[in-house]
Every structure is written in structure tokens, then in C-alpha cells.
């Protein structure tokens, strides 16, 4: 980027069309304010289906993509930005689409030597009728984030989660069913620097109500974050390296967040998924890890804008 940072015109995409709209509004607000505090001209865009026309008329220098979920995080908006040839943040079309599809991303990660959960895709009506694997297990949409539509079926449960078969189920006809991994919920932020991706640290997340669902992630006080996580040194190091390996294997750019489960009884670390558009809200993990590593929220947002490019 040749223009001085303070002279840039940055369009911040927020809101959008997905079930994660409210999270995106919060992420986008924080990022826009951080840029404005550094003298940058910012235009906030609540991204709708006329996004291409809006951006073509606006002609920003950079697009900061603060969208989450479908359309903003799955390669669709990235394709629009590539077509318009506007530098943008985060990952490009293919890694965005790939990481949004849990089944396909698990196949890539497994081929790269990253340990991922078992289980697989099942018809949602079959999952609602019977236990397709032995409890305890987790049911999740194949292509949603922020723990939207996620259910835990506990050991000894009489039947599966009937909501998955309901007429108003909005998350696809196939769902991912994975064995539940007991133990710790861990997260690692990765910054894709020129010399290679750099994992920041490991956070140990303890939900206040027992399960790390949407409310635990985003409600103030919904979970307790311990960073750096108190883990055996070999587990801490493995989480850092596995998150970097996943970032590279999936072709990610910019900032990502890898989510793990660690069974401290079996000493088993498993990578659940990689997020290409991690939250930037007041309770989000990536900004918290950045601050712990010596990078303020404003520093992080600036780095993301300076890292923007096209093609991605």
C-alpha cells in the first residue's frame, strides 16, 4: 500500500445477512472506531445484496471485512472484492469457502497431519430420529460459526436433539456430528506475517454455564478466559504449532483463530475448526491475545488494514 495510513479511505463491512449479524455489528463498530481514532477516513457499510454497486460508487482504498457467517465469511463477499479489485483484509475466496465447510476443511487438515475430531456428516432428520453415534456427541451445522445451532447430546441421553429435525431448522439438510471431547476449550490466534504465520498464545476458556455456546462467547461474563493457558509445556507448544500448520494448510491470510479441545486425562489435543473472520468484539479472543502479546486493539486493526491486498 503506497498511500500513508492516515490518508486511507477504509470501508468497514459490518452487519450483513447471516445469523451472526449482531456479532458482526459489534466487531465492525470496534474496528471502525479504532481506525477513526488513528485519523483514517472510515465509511461503515451494512453489507446487503447491493454491496458491489455500493463499493463501486464509493471506491475505497481498502475494505475491512468485519462480517461473520454466511456470505461474509464463506468466500462470497471475497469474490465480490476480487472482482472489484479492492484490497481487503482476512483470507481470500478459496480458504474462506474451505474453512466455512467443516467437513471439507477437516479433510484438508487431516491430510496435513493435524489431529481433528471423528464423526461426519449426517442427514438432519436421521440425527433427530436416532443416535447416529454413541453419546456423548456434538451436533453442529456444517457451515455456521459462533456456535450457532450447536447442541451437546450428553451421555445417557434418551434420544437425540429433536430441534435438528424441526421444520424451522435453518442450517442445512446435513449436520456435522462429532464425538464430544471432554476437557479444556482452547483458542489460539494466528497472525499471517510475511515471514510465516505467528501464533500469539493459548487461551483456556471456561464457560460460566458449562457449555461454550453463543451466549458464553459473546455475553459479558459468559465465560472466563485464562491466558496464557496453564497447560503442560508440550501441549501449549503443540497448540501454537498446530494452529500455524492449519493456517498454512488452508491457505489463510491475515488473522485467524484456531479452536481446540484438550482432554487432560487422555493427553489428547484436537483441533475443532479454524475461523477466518474471528470476532473483534469487546469479549473476543483475538484482540485479548493481541493485547497480551503487546499489540493494542488499534495496533491490531492497523496491521490488518496494512496487510490488506488484492488478489488475496
Beta strands, then each sheet from edge to edge (+ up, - down):
strand 1: 9-14
strand 2: 41-46
strand 3: 62-65
strand 4: 87-88
strand 5: 120-123
strand 6: 137-141
strand 7: 151-153
strand 8: 174-179
strand 9: 184-193
strand 10: 196-207
strand 11: 223-227
strand 12: 255-263
strand 13: 268-275
sheet 1: 2+ 1+ 3+ 4+
sheet 2: 5+ 8- 6+ 7-
sheet 3: 11+ 10- 9+ 12- 13+
end
